[in-house]
């Protein structure tokens, strides 16, 4: 039997991770995490995901190219 087949996991995400971490630190919410661990009987883990910066750069370039083409066609942006 595969070890990972018998484990149930749930992932909760937050796009404003830095803000959330600061708010948790400011308001002492880490006690709430410990309480959640005690109640659920499982460890809570935080995963920090960093996006590839080229995704944002490519999106900005494509948006500017599209705006320039529309401007050249006389379409107001």
GIMO-V78550 format. One record per residue. RES is the residue in one letter. SS is DSSP state (H for helix, E for strand, - for the rest). PHI is phi in whole degrees, 0 to 359 (* if undefined). D_LAST is the distance of its C-alpha to the last C-alpha in Angstrom with 1 decimal. Layout:
BEGIN
RES:SS:PHI:D_LAST
RES:SS:PHI:D_LAST
END
This chain:
BEGIN
X:-:*:58.5
X:-:289:55.3
X:H:301:54.8
X:H:284:51.1
X:H:288:51.8
X:H:264:53.6
X:-:252:51.0
X:-:258:48.4
X:-:232:45.4
X:-:228:42.3
X:-:246:39.2
X:-:245:37.1
X:-:248:33.8
X:-:209:31.7
X:-:287:28.3
X:-:255:29.2
X:H:301:32.4
X:H:296:32.8
X:H:297:32.4
X:H:298:34.8
X:H:297:37.4
X:H:296:37.3
X:H:295:37.7
X:H:296:40.5
X:H:293:42.3
X:H:296:41.9
X:-:261:43.2
X:-:64:45.9
X:-:283:44.4
X:H:293:46.2
X:H:296:49.2
X:H:294:47.2
X:H:294:46.6
X:H:298:50.4
X:H:295:51.1
X:H:298:48.8
X:H:299:50.6
X:H:295:53.9
X:H:292:53.0
X:H:280:51.4
X:-:73:54.1
X:-:214:51.6
X:-:282:49.9
X:-:264:46.3
X:-:240:44.4
X:-:255:41.1
X:-:239:39.0
X:-:260:36.4
X:-:254:33.8
X:-:250:31.7
X:-:283:28.6
X:-:291:28.2
X:H:297:25.9
X:H:292:24.7
X:H:299:23.0
X:H:293:20.6
X:H:296:20.3
X:H:297:19.6
X:H:297:16.9
X:H:297:15.1
X:H:297:15.7
X:H:297:14.4
X:H:295:11.1
X:H:293:10.8
X:H:297:12.1
X:H:296:9.8
X:H:296:6.6
X:H:295:9.1
X:H:296:10.3
X:H:292:7.2
X:H:295:7.1
X:H:295:10.8
X:-:274:10.8
X:-:87:9.2
X:-:271:6.4
X:-:285:3.8
X:-:254:0.0
END
